[in-house]
Amino acid sequence: MNIQTPIHAIYVVIPAKDEDSYISELIRQILNLGLKKIILVNDSSTDRTRELAEKYEEVVVLDHVINLGPGAATQTGIAYAVSQEAEIILTIDADLQHNPKDLMRLIQHFEREQCDLVIGSRFLKINDIPQTRIFYNKVGNIISFFLTGTMLTDSQSGLKAISGTLAKSMDLNYDGFEFCMEIIKHARHTKSKIQEIPVDVRYTKETQSKGQSFKSGLNMISRILSPFN
């Protein structure tokens, strides 16, 4: 696939917590796409995630001494990419829930439509998604709409393309999944161009045990609405 942005200016951020079952394969697939700048944020893993990732010279491993959450890990990776003058910053979950090939589709759409933020939506095409995930997503989208003023089909997606300019202007404060809404809110506030594209997703027993749950969703709402944030 042809892209216009210099390959050295495209960074892939992977927040990871205990993902040694998937991380090597994910990195290999990303490298096979021709993407050579990978940032893995090791969010205090207790398995071999760090050990496996640092075997690849294209991967920069950043460590959190304590587990800070997916939002904080993603923010750490984005901040590093900004410091390296990244023009496009891609984010992807570490568990191979998303198809890495969709990263190239994000880049193509980003460039073609001159976007500032492109979100990969699991709900714009037919995917085998558990009903609980569909429910949590709908609730999350409604909350996101009221908080950001932007209606999306997959506000909590971990698959994104963010412009270096937008990323440089962001000052995110949330450590959990609510950081996704923060990015959207900031993009709308700065009148940035936001679009979604359909992407693949696959769920396993492991991936279903992660991500949003009813309890984590309530905690997220509590944190967002807290007057002390």
WOMOFEN-V257837 format. One record per pair of residues at least 12 apart in sequence whose C-alpha atoms are under 10 Angstrom apart, sorted by the first residue. I is the first residue (numbers start at 0). J is the second residue. Records with the same first field share a line. If there is no record, write none. Layout:
# WOMOFEN-V257837
I = J  J
This chain:
# WOMOFEN-V257837
0 = 32  33  103  104  106  107
1 = 103  106  107
2 = 103  104  106  107  108  109  110  111
3 = 106  107  110  111
4 = 86  87  106  107  110
5 = 85  86  87
6 = 33  34  35  36  85  86  87
7 = 34  35  36  83  84  85  86  87
8 = 34  35  36  80  83  84  85  86  87  88  163
9 = 34  35  36  37  80  84  85  86  87  88  89  106  160  162  163
10 = 34  35  36  37  38  76  77  79  80  81  83  84  85  86  87  88  89  90  160  161  163
11 = 26  29  34  35  36  37  38  39  58  76  77  80  85  87  88  89  90  91  102  159  160
12 = 36  37  38  39  40  58  59  72  73  74  75  76  77  79  80  88  89  90  91  92  93  158  159
13 = 25  26  37  38  39  40  41  60  69  72  73  76  77  89  90  91  92  93  94  157  158
14 = 38  39  40  41  42  61  68  69  70  71  72  73  74  75  76  90  91  92  93  94  157
15 = 39  40  41  42  43  44  48  49  62  68  69  72  73  91  92  93  94
16 = 40  41  42  43  44  45  46  48  49  63  66  67  68  69  72  93  94
17 = 41  42  43  44  45  46  47  48  49  93  94
18 = 41  44  45  46  47  48  49  51  92  93  94  95
19 = 44  45  46  47  48  49  50  51  52  93  94
20 = 46  47  48  51  93  94  95
21 = 48  51  93  94  95  96
22 = 39  47  48  49  51  52  92  93  94  95
23 = 48  51  52  53  54  55  93
24 = 93  94  95
25 = 52  91  92  93  94  95  96  97  98  99
26 = 39  51  52  55  57  58  93  95  99
27 = 55  99
28 = 95  98  99  100
29 = 98  99  100  102  103
30 = 55  57  58  99
31 = 99  100
32 = 99  100  102  103
33 = 103
34 = 57  102  103
35 = 56  57  58
36 = 56  57  58  59  80  85  88
37 = 52  55  56  57  58  59  60  76  80  88  89  90
38 = 52  57  58  59  60  61  73  75  76  77  79  80  89  90
39 = 52  53  58  59  60  61  62  72  73  75  76  93
40 = 52  59  60  61  62  63  69  71  72  73  74  75  76  77  93
41 = 60  61  62  63  64  65  66  72  75  76
42 = 61  62  63  64  65  66  67  68  69  71  72  73  75
43 = 62  63  64  65  66  67  68  72
44 = 62  63  64  65  66
48 = 60  93
49 = 61  62
59 = 76  79
60 = 76
61 = 75  76  79
62 = 75
63 = 75
66 = 174
67 = 173  174  175
68 = 173  174  175  176
69 = 92  157  173  174  175  176  177  178  179  210
70 = 157  171  172  173  174  175  176  177  178  179  181
71 = 171  172  173  174  175  176  178
72 = 174  175
73 = 90  91  92  157  174  175  178  179
74 = 166  169  170  171  172  173  174  178
76 = 88  89  90
77 = 89  90  161  163  166  167  169
78 = 163  166  167  169  170
80 = 163  166  167
81 = 162  163  164  165  166  167  168
82 = 163  167
83 = 163
84 = 163  164  167
85 = 161  162  163  164  166  167
86 = 161  162  163  164  165  166
87 = 106  109  110  115  116  159  160  161  162  163  164  165  166
88 = 106  116  159  160  161  162  163  165  166
89 = 102  103  105  106  116  117  118  157  158  159  160  161  162
90 = 102  118  156  157  158  159  160  161
91 = 119  156  157  158  159  160
92 = 156  157  158
93 = 157
94 = 201  202  203  205  206  209
95 = 200  201  202  203  206
96 = 157  158  199  200  201  202  203  205  206  207
97 = 119  121  156  157  158  198  199  200  201  202
98 = 158  198  199  200  201
99 = 158  198  199
100 = 198  199
101 = 119  158  159  196  197  198  199  200
102 = 119  158  159  160  198
103 = 160
104 = 119  160  196  197  198
105 = 117  118  119  158  159  160  161  195  196  197  198
106 = 159  160  161
108 = 160  194  195  196
109 = 159  160  161  162  192  193  194  195  196
112 = 192  193  194
113 = 162  192  193
114 = 160  161  162  191  192  193  194
115 = 160  161  162  163  164  165  166  186  190  191  192  193  194
116 = 159  160  161  162  163  165  166  182  183  186  187  191  192  193  194  195
117 = 158  159  160  161  162  192  193  194  195  196
118 = 151  152  153  154  155  156  157  158  159  160  161  183  193  194  195  196  197  198
119 = 152  153  154  155  156  157  158  159  160  194  195  196  197  198  199  200
120 = 151  152  153  154  155  156  157  158  159  194  195  196  197  198  199  200
121 = 133  136  152  153  155  156  158  195  196  197  198  199  200  201
122 = 136  151  152  153  196  197  198  199  200
123 = 152  153  195  196  197  198  199
124 = 196  197  198  199  200
125 = 197  198  199  200
126 = 197  198  199  200  201  202
127 = 199  200  201  202
128 = 200  201  202  207
129 = 201  202  207
131 = 207  211  212  213
132 = 207  210  211  212  213
133 = 153
134 = 213
135 = 155  211  212  213  216
136 = 152  153  154  155  156  211  216
137 = 151  152  153  154
138 = 216
139 = 151  152  153  154  155  177  180  211  216  219  220
140 = 152  153  154  155  180
141 = 154
142 = 154  180  220
143 = 155  177  179  180  181  183  184
144 = 180  183  184
146 = 180  181  183  184  223  224
147 = 180  181  182  183  184  185  186  187  188
148 = 183  184  187  188
149 = 180  183  184  186  187  193
150 = 183
151 = 183  193  194  195
152 = 195  196  197
153 = 179  195  196  197
154 = 177  179  180  182  183  195
155 = 176  177  178  179  180  183  210  211
156 = 176  179
157 = 176  179  210
158 = 198
159 = 179  195  196
161 = 182  186  193
162 = 191
164 = 191
165 = 182  185  186  189  191
166 = 182  185  186
168 = 185  186  189
169 = 181  182  185  186  189
170 = 182  185
171 = 185
172 = 228
173 = 219  222  223  228
174 = 219  222
175 = 210  211  215  218  219  222
176 = 210  211  215  216  219
177 = 216  218  219  220  222  223
178 = 219  223
180 = 223
181 = 223
